Amino acid sequence: MQGGGTSDKTGNTAVKYRQVKERLDDDWFEYLLGRYQAVKEELEFFEYAVGQLSGRLPEVVRDMVVDEMTWREMAEKYNVSETMIAKYRKKALAEMKELYMIREKTVGRFLLE
């Protein structure tokens, strides 16, 4: 009969270990899902914001960020100087900053309601 008691303790320990492991796995999954959703939302807003830029800036930003083109490559593609590429970049950053500020204000108002 004593062997049965030890086996029961071992079995109970195994069950408790499994429950703890499953809870930790669930917590980790929830954390990863939350991070994924946050990154996905940021990427979607970035893509939206790039599309809202003026003139040829959306294409310039995509070439710069997504395609990782050098300034020289972009200058050749757009038939402008590298100085002009720098101006495009500066203008795109200013416009993006404004879009992100509008987003921040909108989210802030939403959270306060």
Phi, psi and omega per residue, in radians:
M1 nan -0.525 -3.121
Q2 -1.143 -0.600 3.123
G3 -1.059 -0.635 3.131
G4 -1.124 -0.644 3.130
G5 -1.122 -0.751 3.115
T6 -1.122 -0.728 3.135
S7 -1.105 -0.700 3.107
D8 -1.112 -0.737 3.121
K9 -1.084 -0.775 3.131
T10 -1.088 -0.753 3.131
G11 -1.132 -0.758 3.115
N12 -1.098 -0.724 3.107
T13 -1.073 -0.744 3.133
A14 -1.106 -0.731 3.137
V15 -1.132 -0.795 3.132
K16 -1.099 -0.722 3.108
Y17 -1.052 -0.772 -3.141
R18 -1.096 -0.729 3.139
Q19 -1.112 -0.764 3.111
V20 -1.103 -0.786 3.136
K21 -1.057 -0.769 3.137
E22 -1.126 -0.675 3.106
R23 -1.138 -0.747 3.104
L24 -1.130 -0.713 3.097
D25 -1.075 -0.746 3.120
D26 -1.093 -0.767 3.123
D27 -1.081 -0.760 3.141
W28 -1.119 -0.748 3.116
F29 -1.070 -0.790 3.126
E30 -1.057 -0.731 3.104
Y31 -1.070 -0.861 -3.125
L32 -1.114 -0.692 3.112
L33 -1.098 -0.750 3.096
G34 -1.074 -0.771 3.118
R35 -1.105 -0.766 3.126
Y36 -1.026 -0.816 -3.124
Q37 -1.101 -0.704 3.134
A38 -1.131 -0.784 3.138
V39 -1.144 -0.714 3.126
K40 -1.068 -0.774 3.117
E41 -1.105 -0.721 3.111
E42 -1.095 -0.767 -3.141
L43 -1.134 -0.751 3.112
E44 -1.079 -0.719 3.125
F45 -1.186 -0.716 3.109
F46 -1.013 -0.815 -3.141
E47 -1.097 -0.707 3.083
Y48 -1.074 -0.842 -3.099
A49 -1.075 -0.734 3.113
V50 -1.042 -0.721 3.127
G51 -1.146 -0.364 -3.120
Q52 -1.555 -0.117 -3.123
L53 -1.135 2.735 -3.084
S54 -1.443 2.751 3.028
G55 0.940 -2.294 -3.119
R56 -1.587 0.084 -3.093
L57 -1.021 -0.661 3.117
P58 -1.007 -0.762 -3.129
E59 -1.186 -0.702 3.131
V60 -1.085 -0.799 -3.126
V61 -1.123 -0.735 3.107
R62 -1.068 -0.758 3.111
D63 -1.074 -0.714 -3.071
M64 -1.263 -0.802 -3.004
V65 -1.576 -0.907 -3.044
V66 -1.355 -0.876 -3.091
D67 -1.502 -0.136 3.110
E68 0.914 0.728 3.106
M69 -1.276 2.581 3.061
T70 -1.346 2.861 3.111
W71 -1.090 -0.627 3.136
R72 -1.123 -0.775 3.119
E73 -1.078 -0.720 3.139
M74 -1.212 -0.674 3.105
A75 -1.042 -0.723 3.106
E76 -1.174 -0.767 -3.121
K77 -1.062 -0.766 -3.070
Y78 -1.642 0.000 3.118
N79 0.979 0.839 3.089
V80 -2.364 3.026 3.123
S81 -1.409 2.868 3.059
E82 -1.143 -0.518 3.069
T83 -1.085 -0.672 3.113
M84 -1.197 -0.629 3.069
I85 -1.071 -0.718 3.093
A86 -1.077 -0.684 3.106
K87 -1.163 -0.707 3.073
Y88 -1.031 -0.789 -3.129
R89 -1.058 -0.810 -3.127
K90 -1.089 -0.748 3.132
K91 -1.153 -0.741 3.123
A92 -1.077 -0.744 3.125
L93 -1.090 -0.718 3.140
A94 -1.129 -0.758 3.140
E95 -1.170 -0.716 3.122
M96 -1.117 -0.712 3.128
K97 -1.034 -0.760 3.127
E98 -1.093 -0.751 3.124
L99 -1.112 -0.705 3.117
Y100 -1.194 -0.612 3.097
M101 -1.153 -0.729 3.091
I102 -1.079 -0.758 3.118
R103 -1.056 -0.785 -3.118
E104 -1.080 -0.755 3.122
K105 -1.121 -0.732 3.138
T106 -1.117 -0.782 3.118
V107 -1.132 -0.706 3.104
G108 -1.053 -0.764 3.106
R109 -1.132 -0.710 3.140
F110 -1.085 -0.745 -3.111
L111 -1.215 -0.496 -3.137
L112 -1.371 -0.336 -3.108
E113 -1.334 nan nan
